[in-house]
Amino acid sequence: MIRTRARVLVLFLLIGTLAGCTSLSAGEPSPDDAVVPSTEQPGTTSSAQPTRPRELPLDNVDPCTLLPQADYADYYLDKPGKAGTTDKGAADCLWSGDVGYMAVALVTYEGVEAQEDRFGELAPTEPIDDFPTYTITLPNDENACSIAVDVADGQYLYSQVGLDARPAEVTSVCDYARQFAASIMSTLLK
């Protein structure tokens, strides 16, 4: 259990810390500074950005109330989560169980696009309840996966699953993490 908590803390701190490691020193050119000719017409984009079906603000939501108790058994949990905050002040909740941990943070200070410049690989995936959804995987860690759901302007749900032991029915940690995020979203949508 202590190993699991330490792993969660390290992952949250790593993601938060590495977010600050993405800037360049003044005067250094970056690829964003380069002028690239575009064949697009003004006001158009080459790929459609996913849209939310509606705004689902996360302000004043208790993250520990979001996982339905009826779903605890699906994640090998037998007790409520522990409330906390991330290093940037997002309300979060950590559930520890027999196979690992589940965590959710309610990010209200930046949009999901901020994850693009952070440690980990961000990839769009099928929406959850029509809300744009992204998978975030860490290099060389097959036992952890994060899911970010774009729920409102400048806000997203960030869920994470880390497994110490993989149950036989879990063929993909990211599929399991997505299932966890869908459980959380089911409560938010009520």
N, C-alpha and C positions, 0 to 999 in steps of 0.2 A: 504494500500500500504506500509506503514512504517512497519507494522507487517510482511508482506511478505518479505521485504528486510532484516529485522532483522532475520527472520527465515533462509533465505539463508545464511547470514553471519555466523550465529551460526552453521549451518550444515557444511559449508566449513571449519570453524575454528575448529570445533569438530573433523572432519575427519583428518585434518592436525595436530592438537595437539595430538590426540590420537595415531597417527602414531609414535610419539616419545616415547610413553609409553609402547612400546612392548619389549624393551631390558631388559636384566637381569643384575644384578650386577656381577662384575668379581668374579669368583670362585664358583658361584652357578651352580649346574648341571641343564641342561635342557634336555627335551626329545630328542632334536636333537643330543646331545652328546652321547646318548646311542648307542651301537652297536647292530643292529638288523640283524639277519641272513636273507639273501635274497635267494629266489629260482630262481631268474631271472638270465639269462645269461648276462655277461657284454655287455653293449651297447644296451640293450633292456629295454623297460618299460612295465609295466603291462597295461597301457591304453594309447592310442594314443593321443598325444597332438594336439589340433587343429592348423592348419597352415593357414597363411594368403595367399590369392591368389597373392598378390604383396605387396611391401612396399608403404605406403601412408604417407610420412613424413608430420608432422604438423608444421615444422619450418616456420616462417614468414607468417603464415596464420592468418587472422583477424577473430576471432570467431564470431563476430557480423555480418559477411557477410554470414554465413553458413546456416541460416534458411531462406529458400525461402519465400519472402513476400507473395506469393500465398498460403503458408501454415499457415499464421498468424491466419486466422479465425478458423482453426482446433484446435487451442490452446487458443482461446478467447483473442488474442492479437490484439492491434490496433496501436502499435508504435514500432519503432526499439529498440533493446536491448541496454544496457549500458555496455560499455567495462570496464574491470578492470583486476586485476591480483590476483591470490591466494597468500596465505602467503608464498608459496614456489616459486613464480614467474611465474606460468603458466598463459598464457593469458586466460581470461575468458570473458563471456558475460552473462548478466542477462536480461531476459525479464519478465516483470510483467504484469499480465492481470487480468481480472475480476474473474477468478477462482483460481488464485495462481501465481506461478512463474515457469519458465523454465530457466535452466542455462546450460552452456557448458564450460568446461575447456579443453584446449589443453595441455596435460601433455607431456613434452618433456625431462624430467630429470630422468625417471624411467619407467620400464615396468609394465604392468598391474598386473603382479604377486605380486607387492608390496602391492596391495590391500588385499591380503590374510591375512596379519598380522595387519590389521587395524580394527577399530570399524565398525561393520556391518557384515552382512552375505553375502559372495561372492559365487555366484552359476553360473556355466556355463548355458547358454541358447542357443537357436537357433541362428546361425550366422546371422549377417546383411550383406547382399551383400557378403557372403562367408567369412567375417572377423570374427574371434573368438569374441564372445560377452558374457558378464557377467552381471548378475543382482546383485545389492547391496542393501540390505534392512537393515533398522535400527530397533532394537528391539522396540516394542511398538509404532511404528509410521506407521499407515496404510495409511497415506496421503502423504507419500514421497517415492520415489524410484529413484535409480541411475542406470545408464547403462554405462558400460565401454566396449569400442570396441578397440581391439588390432589391431592397424593400421600399426605399424612399430616397428623395433627393438628398445626397450627402449622408446617407445611412445605409448600413447593411448588417445582416446577421452573419456572424462568423462562427461556424461550428467546427469542432475538431474531435477526431477519434484516434486513440492510440491503443493498440492491442499488445498486451504482454503474451497472451496465448490466443490463438485464432480458433474460434469454435468451428467445428466441421462444416456447418451450414454457411459460413462466411467465406465465399470464394474470392471476394475483392474487398479490401479495406475501404476503398473509396465508395463502393456500392453501399457498404454498411454505414459509412459516414453520411452518405446521401439519404439513406433511410432515417437516420437520426435527425438530420436537418428537416426532413419532411414531417417528422413527428413534432418538432418544435414549431414549424410553420402551421401545422394544423391547429395549434392553440392560438397562435397569433391571429389567425384568420377568423376566430370565433367572435 
